[in-house]
Amino acid sequence: MARGWESKSVEAQMEDSRKEKQAGGARAGHGAAKVRHSREHEDLLLAKTRLMKDIQTTENPRYRQFLETSLAAVEKQLAEID
């Protein structure tokens, strides 16, 4: 009889653990989206910095035009995600 109660207790603990993991998974998904957004924002800022540096150092007008177009696209993406 004691074994029956013990196994039910284990089953209840396992069920509680499953419920906690499911609830935690929903919260973790939200946290993962935040991290992804932050990483994307950081990547765009780094790209913007690099483009601005390249624009300042290039002497080729066609390449400068390309870099300026790329910079405008990066700035647009930054505005969209903020």
Summary of the structure (lengths in Angstrom):
residues: 82
radius of gyration: 26.1
end to end distance: 61.5
largest distance: 87.1
contacts: 176
relative contact order: 0.08
helix: 94%
strand: 0%
